Amino acid sequence: MQNRSRLPMSFKIELKTVLPYLVLFGTLAMTWGMWSERLNAVEKKADSVAEMQQDLAVIKSQLKSMDEKMGWMEGFLIKNYKEY
């Protein structure tokens, strides 16, 4: 009978013992949250940069096509200048 009464007393946890661990856990949780938010922001930025690169590639190809057409028109006008 005495062993049973002693057992709960040995598991008694004091607040001053648990408090540093609670502070540590809270700090880790806040740090984890801040890092995950920063990673999400970087991920969004990387996605937007990739989208911008795709847009620039499309614009570059369109400009190249327009340049070729303008070159053709310029050549045509120079060749046919005397006729007009």
VENGI-V115343 format. One record per residue. N is the residue number from 1. PSI is psi in radians with two decimals (none if undefined). OMEGA is omega as a letter, one per 20 degrees, with the letter a starting at -180 (NA if undefined). Layout:
n->{N | N}
psi->{PSI | PSI}
omega->{OMEGA | OMEGA}
This chain:
n->{1 | 2 | 3 | 4 | 5 | 6 | 7 | 8 | 9 | 10 | 11 | 12 | 13 | 14 | 15 | 16 | 17 | 18 | 19 | 20 | 21 | 22 | 23 | 24 | 25 | 26 | 27 | 28 | 29 | 30 | 31 | 32 | 33 | 34 | 35 | 36 | 37 | 38 | 39 | 40 | 41 | 42 | 43 | 44 | 45 | 46 | 47 | 48 | 49 | 50 | 51 | 52 | 53 | 54 | 55 | 56 | 57 | 58 | 59 | 60 | 61 | 62 | 63 | 64 | 65 | 66 | 67 | 68 | 69 | 70 | 71 | 72 | 73 | 74 | 75 | 76 | 77 | 78 | 79 | 80 | 81 | 82 | 83 | 84}
psi->{-0.64 | -0.58 | -0.65 | -0.68 | -0.48 | -0.50 | -0.89 | -0.53 | -0.56 | -0.36 | 0.18 | 2.19 | 2.27 | 2.67 | -0.68 | -0.34 | -0.66 | -0.54 | -0.80 | -0.63 | -0.63 | -0.72 | -0.75 | -0.80 | -0.74 | -0.73 | -0.77 | -0.71 | -0.75 | -0.73 | -0.76 | -0.77 | -0.74 | -0.72 | -0.70 | -0.65 | -0.73 | -0.71 | -0.69 | -0.71 | -0.73 | -0.68 | -0.76 | -0.71 | -0.73 | -0.70 | -0.73 | -0.60 | -0.72 | -0.70 | -0.71 | -0.70 | -0.69 | -0.76 | -0.75 | -0.65 | -0.71 | -0.80 | -0.74 | -0.75 | -0.64 | -0.70 | -0.67 | -0.73 | -0.76 | -0.67 | -0.72 | -0.73 | -0.72 | -0.66 | -0.70 | -0.79 | -0.69 | -0.79 | -0.72 | -0.77 | -0.67 | -0.74 | -0.66 | 0.26 | -0.74 | -0.48 | -0.50 | none}
omega->{a | r | r | a | r | a | r | a | a | r | r | a | a | a | a | r | a | a | r | r | r | r | r | r | r | r | r | r | r | r | r | a | r | r | r | r | r | r | r | r | r | r | r | a | r | r | a | r | r | r | r | r | r | r | r | r | r | r | a | a | r | r | r | r | r | r | r | r | r | r | r | a | r | r | r | a | r | r | a | a | a | a | a | NA}
